[in-house]
Amino acid sequence: MLKQHLQELRQHATPLYVYNLELLRQTLKAAKQEANKYNFHVHYALKANANQPILDEMRQHGFGADCVSGNEVRAAIENGFAPQDVVFAGVGKSDDEINYALDQDIFCFNCESSHELEVLNELAEKKGRTARIALRINPNVNAKTHKYITTGLEENKFGINAWELDSVLLLLNKLPNIRLIGIHFHIGSQITDLTVFRNLCTRVNEFQEWFEAHKIQLEHVNVGGGLGVDYYNPEQQPIPDFSAYFSLFNQFLELRPGQQVHFELGRALVAQCGTLVSKVLYIKKGVTTNFAILDAGMTELIRPALYQSYHKIENITSEKEDVRYDVVGPICESSDCFGKAVMLPETNRGDLIAIHTAGAYGEVMASGYNLRNKVKALYL
Ligand SMILES: *Cc1c(COP(=O)(O)O)cnc(C)c1O
């Protein structure tokens, strides 16, 4: 795709995030179509990428917003998402963030501890409001993904553990400014083994029985996000298998009459539509390989440094014979490396390098470390 736009790319300063909006639209249509089959509601997790053109597409395609900070709630609302389509999770919501979300009367707070419930009740009471909440439950399901993006194990800080639920119910009876409308789960990210989601369904069904036994009706079940993408073959698999994903939940979730099911997808919707384009600054001889030194670094895309994650790297301007390179950035950290022993056509100063599948948790995590300039974006 990018090779057709070389002339245009050459006119832009690098590093540059390039977004393929056509692929984004195809992805959103596919996700929506599969979710609609079962009347599932899908919220887009803004933390994956909150650029305005991306948010516009999400809203236009009928996605709700899943937020994990007050500013994400604000970004959703200022970009036209209806408050009744906004959910707000996070283990550390500040008073200001809660107050703002209360004022906006968002659909649901996904609450992660008893202490948070007490504070939310107090803040809602001061405003004479009732907050709708879902309990984020930690189901102790292994997401079989990188440990930094595993969130559903008891050792993780997220959610309320099963053994705390009795006391949470007692507490809720004493909190008149909170109304329990559902349960929420989110067990991790970049989950490619669908049996993990099947295990999640089994746990959700067990919790549903528990609530039923306690005579509590839940209107909403939110199973979070986490569906992974193919970082190794972005061209062959640009759109995740939403059909398999949603049909699995349809098959294995045991729902009560009238219950609504919610999802919160981030990565699966936006990862493949974004590419980080960078220029080669220098080639340097190493002991075992050569280094290709780029003008992009971990300040623009931190995933390899933070999670040892793989991104497919391509030289889009050279057609020569393959040579092996360590592809690195300019930042003063040894972890500032996009790939080791990568086979690329012989690479020279000025060549353009595409780092694929960078649309999620890429630009949004960019930092100013080393006083770097803010990375720019181009929409094709
Ligand atoms: C990050 C996050 C998501 C989205 O995760 P993806 O792996 O990008 O789909 C959904 N829900 C919550 C609560 C999150 O924190």
PDBQT file of the ligand as one rigid body, heavy atoms in Angstrom, charges set to zero:
ROOT
HETATM    1  C1  LIG A 401      -7.091  -1.459  27.274  1.00  0.00    +0.000 C 
HETATM    2  C2  LIG A 401      -8.481  -1.851  27.606  1.00  0.00    +0.000 A 
HETATM    3  C3  LIG A 401      -9.313  -2.369  26.599  1.00  0.00    +0.000 A 
HETATM    4  C4  LIG A 401      -8.863  -2.608  25.184  1.00  0.00    +0.000 C 
HETATM    5  O1  LIG A 401      -7.931  -3.625  25.068  1.00  0.00    +0.000 OA
HETATM    6  P1  LIG A 401      -7.459  -4.140  23.621  1.00  0.00    +0.000 P 
HETATM    7  O2  LIG A 401      -6.534  -5.234  23.910  1.00  0.00    +0.000 OA
HETATM    8  O3  LIG A 401      -6.805  -3.001  22.937  1.00  0.00    +0.000 OA
HETATM    9  O4  LIG A 401      -8.690  -4.607  22.899  1.00  0.00    +0.000 OA
HETATM   10  C5  LIG A 401     -10.600  -2.690  26.970  1.00  0.00    +0.000 A 
HETATM   11  N1  LIG A 401     -11.063  -2.504  28.228  1.00  0.00    +0.000 NA
HETATM   12  C6  LIG A 401     -10.290  -1.999  29.202  1.00  0.00    +0.000 A 
HETATM   13  C7  LIG A 401     -10.850  -1.817  30.556  1.00  0.00    +0.000 C 
HETATM   14  C8  LIG A 401      -8.977  -1.666  28.918  1.00  0.00    +0.000 A 
HETATM   15  O5  LIG A 401      -8.204  -1.180  29.899  1.00  0.00    +0.000 OA
ENDROOT
TORSDOF 0
